[in-house]
Amino acid sequence: MFGNLGFPELLIILIIALLIFGPKKLPEVGRNIGRAIKEFRRASDELREKIEDEIRAEDLRNLQEELRKDVTKNGEG
């Protein structure tokens, strides 16, 4: 999730966050960031599902069209 961030980098980020937000506000900021990440993941999962559903529907339409062509071709011959 964090890519190439190691412990020292995370520690520096935490120290900077403490300096910017202060120790009293930091838990609230953390909760809000957690909620935002959770919402982003949920939206991302929904979008992925919709895209996969659309791909499956397109595959089915293509298969249906191929079957129609085969039936028409064999019915005439």
PyMOL Python script that loads the backbone (N, CA, C, O; Angstrom):
from pymol import cmd

cmd.read_pdbstr("""\
ATOM      1  N   MET A   1       0.831  -1.200   0.000  1.00  0.00           N
ATOM      2  CA  MET A   1       0.000   0.000   0.000  1.00  0.00           C
ATOM      3  C   MET A   1       0.871   1.257   0.000  1.00  0.00           C
ATOM      4  O   MET A   1       0.538   2.235  -0.670  1.00  0.00           O
ATOM      5  N   PHE A   2       1.964   1.245   0.732  1.00  0.00           N
ATOM      6  CA  PHE A   2       2.793   2.436   0.843  1.00  0.00           C
ATOM      7  C   PHE A   2       3.930   2.465  -0.163  1.00  0.00           C
ATOM      8  O   PHE A   2       4.761   3.372  -0.123  1.00  0.00           O
ATOM      9  N   GLY A   3       3.986   1.504  -1.049  1.00  0.00           N
ATOM     10  CA  GLY A   3       5.028   1.498  -2.059  1.00  0.00           C
ATOM     11  C   GLY A   3       6.388   1.245  -1.452  1.00  0.00           C
ATOM     12  O   GLY A   3       6.596   0.231  -0.785  1.00  0.00           O
ATOM     13  N   ASN A   4       7.306   2.150  -1.675  1.00  0.00           N
ATOM     14  CA  ASN A   4       8.679   1.983  -1.195  1.00  0.00           C
ATOM     15  C   ASN A   4       8.943   2.745   0.098  1.00  0.00           C
ATOM     16  O   ASN A   4      10.101   2.998   0.430  1.00  0.00           O
ATOM     17  N   LEU A   5       7.902   3.116   0.834  1.00  0.00           N
ATOM     18  CA  LEU A   5       8.104   3.821   2.091  1.00  0.00           C
ATOM     19  C   LEU A   5       8.531   2.836   3.167  1.00  0.00           C
ATOM     20  O   LEU A   5       7.888   1.809   3.381  1.00  0.00           O
ATOM     21  N   GLY A   6       9.607   3.161   3.827  1.00  0.00           N
ATOM     22  CA  GLY A   6      10.089   2.338   4.924  1.00  0.00           C
ATOM     23  C   GLY A   6       9.744   2.982   6.253  1.00  0.00           C
ATOM     24  O   GLY A   6       9.060   4.003   6.307  1.00  0.00           O
ATOM     25  N   PHE A   7      10.228   2.370   7.324  1.00  0.00           N
ATOM     26  CA  PHE A   7       9.955   2.889   8.666  1.00  0.00           C
ATOM     27  C   PHE A   7      10.484   4.311   8.862  1.00  0.00           C
ATOM     28  O   PHE A   7       9.770   5.146   9.418  1.00  0.00           O
ATOM     29  N   PRO A   8      11.709   4.616   8.428  1.00  0.00           N
ATOM     30  CA  PRO A   8      12.204   5.989   8.642  1.00  0.00           C
ATOM     31  C   PRO A   8      11.343   7.045   7.944  1.00  0.00           C
ATOM     32  O   PRO A   8      11.107   8.121   8.494  1.00  0.00           O
ATOM     33  N   GLU A   9      10.881   6.738   6.747  1.00  0.00           N
ATOM     34  CA  GLU A   9      10.043   7.700   6.028  1.00  0.00           C
ATOM     35  C   GLU A   9       8.704   7.908   6.726  1.00  0.00           C
ATOM     36  O   GLU A   9       8.221   9.034   6.843  1.00  0.00           O
ATOM     37  N   LEU A  10       8.104   6.798   7.192  1.00  0.00           N
ATOM     38  CA  LEU A  10       6.834   6.902   7.915  1.00  0.00           C
ATOM     39  C   LEU A  10       6.998   7.683   9.214  1.00  0.00           C
ATOM     40  O   LEU A  10       6.116   8.450   9.598  1.00  0.00           O
ATOM     41  N   LEU A  11       8.121   7.488   9.885  1.00  0.00           N
ATOM     42  CA  LEU A  11       8.391   8.214  11.119  1.00  0.00           C
ATOM     43  C   LEU A  11       8.503   9.715  10.844  1.00  0.00           C
ATOM     44  O   LEU A  11       7.977  10.525  11.608  1.00  0.00           O
ATOM     45  N   ILE A  12       9.170  10.081   9.783  1.00  0.00           N
ATOM     46  CA  ILE A  12       9.289  11.507   9.417  1.00  0.00           C
ATOM     47  C   ILE A  12       7.911  12.094   9.100  1.00  0.00           C
ATOM     48  O   ILE A  12       7.600  13.210   9.517  1.00  0.00           O
ATOM     49  N   ILE A  13       7.090  11.346   8.365  1.00  0.00           N
ATOM     50  CA  ILE A  13       5.743  11.816   8.048  1.00  0.00           C
ATOM     51  C   ILE A  13       4.934  12.015   9.327  1.00  0.00           C
ATOM     52  O   ILE A  13       4.225  13.012   9.462  1.00  0.00           O
ATOM     53  N   LEU A  14       5.035  11.075  10.263  1.00  0.00           N
ATOM     54  CA  LEU A  14       4.322  11.187  11.531  1.00  0.00           C
ATOM     55  C   LEU A  14       4.776  12.414  12.319  1.00  0.00           C
ATOM     56  O   LEU A  14       3.947  13.126  12.884  1.00  0.00           O
ATOM     57  N   ILE A  15       6.066  12.661  12.360  1.00  0.00           N
ATOM     58  CA  ILE A  15       6.593  13.829  13.080  1.00  0.00           C
ATOM     59  C   ILE A  15       6.095  15.118  12.432  1.00  0.00           C
ATOM     60  O   ILE A  15       5.698  16.047  13.135  1.00  0.00           O
ATOM     61  N   ILE A  16       6.111  15.185  11.123  1.00  0.00           N
ATOM     62  CA  ILE A  16       5.614  16.377  10.424  1.00  0.00           C
ATOM     63  C   ILE A  16       4.130  16.576  10.701  1.00  0.00           C
ATOM     64  O   ILE A  16       3.680  17.699  10.927  1.00  0.00           O
ATOM     65  N   ALA A  17       3.368  15.479  10.682  1.00  0.00           N
ATOM     66  CA  ALA A  17       1.933  15.573  10.970  1.00  0.00           C
ATOM     67  C   ALA A  17       1.701  16.072  12.392  1.00  0.00           C
ATOM     68  O   ALA A  17       0.806  16.884  12.626  1.00  0.00           O
ATOM     69  N   LEU A  18       2.497  15.594  13.336  1.00  0.00           N
ATOM     70  CA  LEU A  18       2.378  16.073  14.716  1.00  0.00           C
ATOM     71  C   LEU A  18       2.649  17.568  14.811  1.00  0.00           C
ATOM     72  O   LEU A  18       1.956  18.292  15.526  1.00  0.00           O
ATOM     73  N   LEU A  19       3.669  18.022  14.079  1.00  0.00           N
ATOM     74  CA  LEU A  19       3.995  19.449  14.111  1.00  0.00           C
ATOM     75  C   LEU A  19       2.901  20.290  13.471  1.00  0.00           C
ATOM     76  O   LEU A  19       2.597  21.382  13.951  1.00  0.00           O
ATOM     77  N   ILE A  20       2.317  19.799  12.409  1.00  0.00           N
ATOM     78  CA  ILE A  20       1.298  20.571  11.692  1.00  0.00           C
ATOM     79  C   ILE A  20      -0.034  20.574  12.444  1.00  0.00           C
ATOM     80  O   ILE A  20      -0.633  21.632  12.635  1.00  0.00           O
ATOM     81  N   PHE A  21      -0.501  19.396  12.873  1.00  0.00           N
ATOM     82  CA  PHE A  21      -1.839  19.285  13.445  1.00  0.00           C
ATOM     83  C   PHE A  21      -1.858  19.297  14.966  1.00  0.00           C
ATOM     84  O   PHE A  21      -2.880  19.635  15.564  1.00  0.00           O
ATOM     85  N   GLY A  22      -0.773  18.943  15.588  1.00  0.00           N
ATOM     86  CA  GLY A  22      -0.735  18.880  17.042  1.00  0.00           C
ATOM     87  C   GLY A  22      -1.239  17.541  17.539  1.00  0.00           C
ATOM     88  O   GLY A  22      -1.952  16.831  16.829  1.00  0.00           O
ATOM     89  N   PRO A  23      -0.864  17.197  18.773  1.00  0.00           N
ATOM     90  CA  PRO A  23      -1.227  15.880  19.299  1.00  0.00           C
ATOM     91  C   PRO A  23      -2.729  15.706  19.559  1.00  0.00           C
ATOM     92  O   PRO A  23      -3.229  14.582  19.529  1.00  0.00           O
ATOM     93  N   LYS A  24      -3.451  16.796  19.813  1.00  0.00           N
ATOM     94  CA  LYS A  24      -4.888  16.684  20.095  1.00  0.00           C
ATOM     95  C   LYS A  24      -5.703  16.450  18.828  1.00  0.00           C
ATOM     96  O   LYS A  24      -6.703  15.733  18.856  1.00  0.00           O
ATOM     97  N   LYS A  25      -5.289  17.040  17.741  1.00  0.00           N
ATOM     98  CA  LYS A  25      -6.059  16.956  16.492  1.00  0.00           C
ATOM     99  C   LYS A  25      -5.637  15.758  15.631  1.00  0.00           C
ATOM    100  O   LYS A  25      -6.378  15.353  14.736  1.00  0.00           O
ATOM    101  N   LEU A  26      -4.470  15.196  15.891  1.00  0.00           N
ATOM    102  CA  LEU A  26      -3.936  14.112  15.061  1.00  0.00           C
ATOM    103  C   LEU A  26      -4.849  12.879  14.988  1.00  0.00           C
ATOM    104  O   LEU A  26      -5.024  12.338  13.896  1.00  0.00           O
ATOM    105  N   PRO A  27      -5.441  12.408  16.101  1.00  0.00           N
ATOM    106  CA  PRO A  27      -6.345  11.248  15.980  1.00  0.00           C
ATOM    107  C   PRO A  27      -7.546  11.510  15.070  1.00  0.00           C
ATOM    108  O   PRO A  27      -7.960  10.633  14.311  1.00  0.00           O
ATOM    109  N   GLU A  28      -8.096  12.711  15.148  1.00  0.00           N
ATOM    110  CA  GLU A  28      -9.228  13.070  14.281  1.00  0.00           C
ATOM    111  C   GLU A  28      -8.807  13.091  12.814  1.00  0.00           C
ATOM    112  O   GLU A  28      -9.539  12.618  11.945  1.00  0.00           O
ATOM    113  N   VAL A  29      -7.641  13.635  12.550  1.00  0.00           N
ATOM    114  CA  VAL A  29      -7.120  13.665  11.183  1.00  0.00           C
ATOM    115  C   VAL A  29      -6.898  12.238  10.677  1.00  0.00           C
ATOM    116  O   VAL A  29      -7.216  11.923   9.530  1.00  0.00           O
ATOM    117  N   GLY A  30      -6.356  11.385  11.533  1.00  0.00           N
ATOM    118  CA  GLY A  30      -6.137   9.988  11.164  1.00  0.00           C
ATOM    119  C   GLY A  30      -7.444   9.275  10.830  1.00  0.00           C
ATOM    120  O   GLY A  30      -7.517   8.531   9.853  1.00  0.00           O
ATOM    121  N   ARG A  31      -8.475   9.504  11.642  1.00  0.00           N
ATOM    122  CA  ARG A  31      -9.787   8.898  11.367  1.00  0.00           C
ATOM    123  C   ARG A  31     -10.352   9.375  10.040  1.00  0.00           C
ATOM    124  O   ARG A  31     -10.891   8.586   9.264  1.00  0.00           O
ATOM    125  N   ASN A  32     -10.227  10.666   9.786  1.00  0.00           N
ATOM    126  CA  ASN A  32     -10.745  11.212   8.532  1.00  0.00           C
ATOM    127  C   ASN A  32     -10.000  10.656   7.326  1.00  0.00           C
ATOM    128  O   ASN A  32     -10.606  10.363   6.296  1.00  0.00           O
ATOM    129  N   ILE A  33      -8.703  10.513   7.454  1.00  0.00           N
ATOM    130  CA  ILE A  33      -7.918   9.917   6.364  1.00  0.00           C
ATOM    131  C   ILE A  33      -8.323   8.458   6.168  1.00  0.00           C
ATOM    132  O   ILE A  33      -8.454   7.995   5.034  1.00  0.00           O
ATOM    133  N   GLY A  34      -8.521   7.737   7.265  1.00  0.00           N
ATOM    134  CA  GLY A  34      -8.965   6.344   7.174  1.00  0.00           C
ATOM    135  C   GLY A  34     -10.309   6.221   6.482  1.00  0.00           C
ATOM    136  O   GLY A  34     -10.499   5.342   5.642  1.00  0.00           O
ATOM    137  N   ARG A  35     -11.247   7.100   6.829  1.00  0.00           N
ATOM    138  CA  ARG A  35     -12.569   7.095   6.176  1.00  0.00           C
ATOM    139  C   ARG A  35     -12.447   7.399   4.690  1.00  0.00           C
ATOM    140  O   ARG A  35     -13.112   6.773   3.864  1.00  0.00           O
ATOM    141  N   ALA A  36     -11.600   8.359   4.355  1.00  0.00           N
ATOM    142  CA  ALA A  36     -11.429   8.724   2.949  1.00  0.00           C
ATOM    143  C   ALA A  36     -10.841   7.561   2.156  1.00  0.00           C
ATOM    144  O   ALA A  36     -11.276   7.290   1.037  1.00  0.00           O
ATOM    145  N   ILE A  37      -9.856   6.875   2.728  1.00  0.00           N
ATOM    146  CA  ILE A  37      -9.259   5.719   2.047  1.00  0.00           C
ATOM    147  C   ILE A  37     -10.292   4.616   1.880  1.00  0.00           C
ATOM    148  O   ILE A  37     -10.371   3.993   0.821  1.00  0.00           O
ATOM    149  N   LYS A  38     -11.087   4.369   2.923  1.00  0.00           N
ATOM    150  CA  LYS A  38     -12.132   3.348   2.851  1.00  0.00           C
ATOM    151  C   LYS A  38     -13.147   3.686   1.757  1.00  0.00           C
ATOM    152  O   LYS A  38     -13.541   2.805   0.993  1.00  0.00           O
ATOM    153  N   GLU A  39     -13.570   4.934   1.672  1.00  0.00           N
ATOM    154  CA  GLU A  39     -14.527   5.361   0.650  1.00  0.00           C
ATOM    155  C   GLU A  39     -13.920   5.245  -0.753  1.00  0.00           C
ATOM    156  O   GLU A  39     -14.595   4.835  -1.697  1.00  0.00           O
ATOM    157  N   PHE A  40     -12.652   5.607  -0.876  1.00  0.00           N
ATOM    158  CA  PHE A  40     -11.976   5.495  -2.167  1.00  0.00           C
ATOM    159  C   PHE A  40     -11.905   4.036  -2.613  1.00  0.00           C
ATOM    160  O   PHE A  40     -12.152   3.731  -3.780  1.00  0.00           O
ATOM    161  N   ARG A  41     -11.572   3.142  -1.698  1.00  0.00           N
ATOM    162  CA  ARG A  41     -11.509   1.712  -2.032  1.00  0.00           C
ATOM    163  C   ARG A  41     -12.878   1.182  -2.443  1.00  0.00           C
ATOM    164  O   ARG A  41     -12.994   0.415  -3.400  1.00  0.00           O
ATOM    165  N   ARG A  42     -13.915   1.596  -1.713  1.00  0.00           N
ATOM    166  CA  ARG A  42     -15.266   1.148  -2.033  1.00  0.00           C
ATOM    167  C   ARG A  42     -15.668   1.618  -3.427  1.00  0.00           C
ATOM    168  O   ARG A  42     -16.197   0.839  -4.221  1.00  0.00           O
ATOM    169  N   ALA A  43     -15.418   2.881  -3.721  1.00  0.00           N
ATOM    170  CA  ALA A  43     -15.746   3.416  -5.039  1.00  0.00           C
ATOM    171  C   ALA A  43     -14.923   2.732  -6.128  1.00  0.00           C
ATOM    172  O   ALA A  43     -15.431   2.453  -7.214  1.00  0.00           O
ATOM    173  N   SER A  44     -13.670   2.465  -5.838  1.00  0.00           N
ATOM    174  CA  SER A  44     -12.803   1.777  -6.794  1.00  0.00           C
ATOM    175  C   SER A  44     -13.310   0.367  -7.072  1.00  0.00           C
ATOM    176  O   SER A  44     -13.334  -0.070  -8.223  1.00  0.00           O
ATOM    177  N   ASP A  45     -13.716  -0.345  -6.023  1.00  0.00           N
ATOM    178  CA  ASP A  45     -14.257  -1.699  -6.199  1.00  0.00           C
ATOM    179  C   ASP A  45     -15.544  -1.679  -7.016  1.00  0.00           C
ATOM    180  O   ASP A  45     -15.745  -2.531  -7.881  1.00  0.00           O
ATOM    181  N   GLU A  46     -16.411  -0.715  -6.745  1.00  0.00           N
ATOM    182  CA  GLU A  46     -17.660  -0.587  -7.505  1.00  0.00           C
ATOM    183  C   GLU A  46     -17.376  -0.324  -8.978  1.00  0.00           C
ATOM    184  O   GLU A  46     -18.001  -0.925  -9.852  1.00  0.00           O
ATOM    185  N   LEU A  47     -16.446   0.560  -9.249  1.00  0.00           N
ATOM    186  CA  LEU A  47     -16.104   0.883 -10.627  1.00  0.00           C
ATOM    187  C   LEU A  47     -15.532  -0.343 -11.332  1.00  0.00           C
ATOM    188  O   LEU A  47     -15.884  -0.620 -12.478  1.00  0.00           O
ATOM    189  N   ARG A  48     -14.654  -1.075 -10.654  1.00  0.00           N
ATOM    190  CA  ARG A  48     -14.076  -2.287 -11.237  1.00  0.00           C
ATOM    191  C   ARG A  48     -15.176  -3.303 -11.552  1.00  0.00           C
ATOM    192  O   ARG A  48     -15.163  -3.918 -12.618  1.00  0.00           O
ATOM    193  N   GLU A  49     -16.124  -3.481 -10.633  1.00  0.00           N
ATOM    194  CA  GLU A  49     -17.220  -4.423 -10.864  1.00  0.00           C
ATOM    195  C   GLU A  49     -18.063  -4.005 -12.066  1.00  0.00           C
ATOM    196  O   GLU A  49     -18.443  -4.847 -12.880  1.00  0.00           O
ATOM    197  N   LYS A  50     -18.355  -2.719 -12.180  1.00  0.00           N
ATOM    198  CA  LYS A  50     -19.155  -2.244 -13.313  1.00  0.00           C
ATOM    199  C   LYS A  50     -18.431  -2.469 -14.637  1.00  0.00           C
ATOM    200  O   LYS A  50     -19.042  -2.872 -15.627  1.00  0.00           O
ATOM    201  N   ILE A  51     -17.143  -2.209 -14.647  1.00  0.00           N
ATOM    202  CA  ILE A  51     -16.364  -2.418 -15.867  1.00  0.00           C
ATOM    203  C   ILE A  51     -16.349  -3.894 -16.232  1.00  0.00           C
ATOM    204  O   ILE A  51     -16.531  -4.249 -17.396  1.00  0.00           O
ATOM    205  N   GLU A  52     -16.131  -4.765 -15.235  1.00  0.00           N
ATOM    206  CA  GLU A  52     -16.129  -6.205 -15.511  1.00  0.00           C
ATOM    207  C   GLU A  52     -17.491  -6.672 -16.006  1.00  0.00           C
ATOM    208  O   GLU A  52     -17.565  -7.493 -16.920  1.00  0.00           O
ATOM    209  N   ASP A  53     -18.577  -6.156 -15.412  1.00  0.00           N
ATOM    210  CA  ASP A  53     -19.923  -6.513 -15.869  1.00  0.00           C
ATOM    211  C   ASP A  53     -20.140  -6.076 -17.319  1.00  0.00           C
ATOM    212  O   ASP A  53     -20.728  -6.806 -18.116  1.00  0.00           O
ATOM    213  N   GLU A  54     -19.665  -4.892 -17.643  1.00  0.00           N
ATOM    214  CA  GLU A  54     -19.836  -4.387 -19.015  1.00  0.00           C
ATOM    215  C   GLU A  54     -19.023  -5.216 -20.004  1.00  0.00           C
ATOM    216  O   GLU A  54     -19.476  -5.467 -21.120  1.00  0.00           O
ATOM    217  N   ILE A  55     -17.833  -5.640 -19.606  1.00  0.00           N
ATOM    218  CA  ILE A  55     -17.010  -6.487 -20.480  1.00  0.00           C
ATOM    219  C   ILE A  55     -17.709  -7.825 -20.716  1.00  0.00           C
ATOM    220  O   ILE A  55     -17.749  -8.324 -21.841  1.00  0.00           O
ATOM    221  N   ARG A  56     -18.265  -8.408 -19.633  1.00  0.00           N
ATOM    222  CA  ARG A  56     -18.996  -9.675 -19.785  1.00  0.00           C
ATOM    223  C   ARG A  56     -20.206  -9.501 -20.689  1.00  0.00           C
ATOM    224  O   ARG A  56     -20.476 -10.358 -21.531  1.00  0.00           O
ATOM    225  N   ALA A  57     -20.939  -8.405 -20.528  1.00  0.00           N
ATOM    226  CA  ALA A  57     -22.110  -8.154 -21.359  1.00  0.00           C
ATOM    227  C   ALA A  57     -21.707  -7.994 -22.826  1.00  0.00           C
ATOM    228  O   ALA A  57     -22.397  -8.488 -23.717  1.00  0.00           O
ATOM    229  N   GLU A  58     -20.600  -7.311 -23.074  1.00  0.00           N
ATOM    230  CA  GLU A  58     -20.121  -7.138 -24.449  1.00  0.00           C
ATOM    231  C   GLU A  58     -19.714  -8.480 -25.050  1.00  0.00           C
ATOM    232  O   GLU A  58     -19.991  -8.752 -26.218  1.00  0.00           O
ATOM    233  N   ASP A  59     -19.057  -9.318 -24.247  1.00  0.00           N
ATOM    234  CA  ASP A  59     -18.689 -10.657 -24.720  1.00  0.00           C
ATOM    235  C   ASP A  59     -19.932 -11.467 -25.080  1.00  0.00           C
ATOM    236  O   ASP A  59     -19.955 -12.168 -26.092  1.00  0.00           O
ATOM    237  N   LEU A  60     -20.963 -11.364 -24.245  1.00  0.00           N
ATOM    238  CA  LEU A  60     -22.202 -12.088 -24.533  1.00  0.00           C
ATOM    239  C   LEU A  60     -22.877 -11.558 -25.800  1.00  0.00           C
ATOM    240  O   LEU A  60     -23.412 -12.337 -26.589  1.00  0.00           O
ATOM    241  N   ARG A  61     -22.854 -10.258 -25.994  1.00  0.00           N
ATOM    242  CA  ARG A  61     -23.438  -9.682 -27.217  1.00  0.00           C
ATOM    243  C   ARG A  61     -22.678 -10.166 -28.446  1.00  0.00           C
ATOM    244  O   ARG A  61     -23.283 -10.491 -29.468  1.00  0.00           O
ATOM    245  N   ASN A  62     -21.359 -10.211 -28.348  1.00  0.00           N
ATOM    246  CA  ASN A  62     -20.550 -10.699 -29.475  1.00  0.00           C
ATOM    247  C   ASN A  62     -20.840 -12.168 -29.768  1.00  0.00           C
ATOM    248  O   ASN A  62     -20.954 -12.560 -30.929  1.00  0.00           O
ATOM    249  N   LEU A  63     -20.957 -12.974 -28.725  1.00  0.00           N
ATOM    250  CA  LEU A  63     -21.263 -14.388 -28.894  1.00  0.00           C
ATOM    251  C   LEU A  63     -22.644 -14.570 -29.515  1.00  0.00           C
ATOM    252  O   LEU A  63     -22.834 -15.406 -30.398  1.00  0.00           O
ATOM    253  N   GLN A  64     -23.598 -13.782 -29.046  1.00  0.00           N
ATOM    254  CA  GLN A  64     -24.955 -13.851 -29.594  1.00  0.00           C
ATOM    255  C   GLN A  64     -24.953 -13.483 -31.082  1.00  0.00           C
ATOM    256  O   GLN A  64     -25.638 -14.122 -31.880  1.00  0.00           O
ATOM    257  N   GLU A  65     -24.202 -12.475 -31.446  1.00  0.00           N
ATOM    258  CA  GLU A  65     -24.125 -12.060 -32.850  1.00  0.00           C
ATOM    259  C   GLU A  65     -23.480 -13.151 -33.704  1.00  0.00           C
ATOM    260  O   GLU A  65     -23.934 -13.421 -34.816  1.00  0.00           O
ATOM    261  N   GLU A  66     -22.428 -13.774 -33.187  1.00  0.00           N
ATOM    262  CA  GLU A  66     -21.780 -14.863 -33.919  1.00  0.00           C
ATOM    263  C   GLU A  66     -22.743 -16.035 -34.114  1.00  0.00           C
ATOM    264  O   GLU A  66     -22.793 -16.632 -35.190  1.00  0.00           O
ATOM    265  N   LEU A  67     -23.499 -16.355 -33.077  1.00  0.00           N
ATOM    266  CA  LEU A  67     -24.462 -17.450 -33.196  1.00  0.00           C
ATOM    267  C   LEU A  67     -25.546 -17.120 -34.223  1.00  0.00           C
ATOM    268  O   LEU A  67     -25.956 -17.988 -34.994  1.00  0.00           O
ATOM    269  N   ARG A  68     -26.007 -15.873 -34.235  1.00  0.00           N
ATOM    270  CA  ARG A  68     -27.008 -15.452 -35.220  1.00  0.00           C
ATOM    271  C   ARG A  68     -26.487 -15.622 -36.646  1.00  0.00           C
ATOM    272  O   ARG A  68     -27.192 -16.100 -37.535  1.00  0.00           O
ATOM    273  N   LYS A  69     -25.230 -15.216 -36.836  1.00  0.00           N
ATOM    274  CA  LYS A  69     -24.626 -15.340 -38.167  1.00  0.00           C
ATOM    275  C   LYS A  69     -24.515 -16.803 -38.569  1.00  0.00           C
ATOM    276  O   LYS A  69     -24.803 -17.153 -39.714  1.00  0.00           O
ATOM    277  N   ASP A  70     -24.093 -17.678 -37.624  1.00  0.00           N
ATOM    278  CA  ASP A  70     -23.969 -19.096 -37.917  1.00  0.00           C
ATOM    279  C   ASP A  70     -25.326 -19.715 -38.239  1.00  0.00           C
ATOM    280  O   ASP A  70     -25.436 -20.527 -39.158  1.00  0.00           O
ATOM    281  N   VAL A  71     -26.337 -19.343 -37.500  1.00  0.00           N
ATOM    282  CA  VAL A  71     -27.682 -19.895 -37.747  1.00  0.00           C
ATOM    283  C   VAL A  71     -28.188 -19.429 -39.101  1.00  0.00           C
ATOM    284  O   VAL A  71     -28.770 -20.213 -39.851  1.00  0.00           O
ATOM    285  N   THR A  72     -27.971 -18.160 -39.420  1.00  0.00           N
ATOM    286  CA  THR A  72     -28.427 -17.625 -40.706  1.00  0.00           C
ATOM    287  C   THR A  72     -27.665 -18.295 -41.851  1.00  0.00           C
ATOM    288  O   THR A  72     -28.253 -18.659 -42.870  1.00  0.00           O
ATOM    289  N   LYS A  73     -26.365 -18.452 -41.676  1.00  0.00           N
ATOM    290  CA  LYS A  73     -25.525 -19.070 -42.700  1.00  0.00           C
ATOM    291  C   LYS A  73     -25.931 -20.530 -42.927  1.00  0.00           C
ATOM    292  O   LYS A  73     -26.058 -20.967 -44.071  1.00  0.00           O
ATOM    293  N   ASN A  74     -26.132 -21.277 -41.849  1.00  0.00           N
ATOM    294  CA  ASN A  74     -26.492 -22.698 -41.961  1.00  0.00           C
ATOM    295  C   ASN A  74     -27.931 -22.868 -42.422  1.00  0.00           C
ATOM    296  O   ASN A  74     -28.251 -23.869 -43.063  1.00  0.00           O
ATOM    297  N   GLY A  75     -28.789 -21.940 -42.121  1.00  0.00           N
ATOM    298  CA  GLY A  75     -30.185 -22.040 -42.536  1.00  0.00           C
ATOM    299  C   GLY A  75     -30.335 -21.820 -44.032  1.00  0.00           C
ATOM    300  O   GLY A  75     -31.229 -22.393 -44.655  1.00  0.00           O
ATOM    301  N   GLU A  76     -29.477 -21.003 -44.612  1.00  0.00           N
ATOM    302  CA  GLU A  76     -29.540 -20.719 -46.055  1.00  0.00           C
ATOM    303  C   GLU A  76     -28.876 -21.816 -46.857  1.00  0.00           C
ATOM    304  O   GLU A  76     -29.259 -22.060 -48.001  1.00  0.00           O
ATOM    305  N   GLY A  77     -27.888 -22.483 -46.281  1.00  0.00           N
ATOM    306  CA  GLY A  77     -27.069 -23.450 -47.014  1.00  0.00           C
ATOM    307  C   GLY A  77     -27.675 -24.786 -47.012  1.00  0.00           C
ATOM    308  O   GLY A  77     -27.113 -25.719 -47.586  1.00  0.00           O
TER     309      GLY A  77
END
""", "prot")
cmd.dss("prot")
cmd.show_as("cartoon", "prot")
cmd.util.cbc("prot")
cmd.orient("prot")
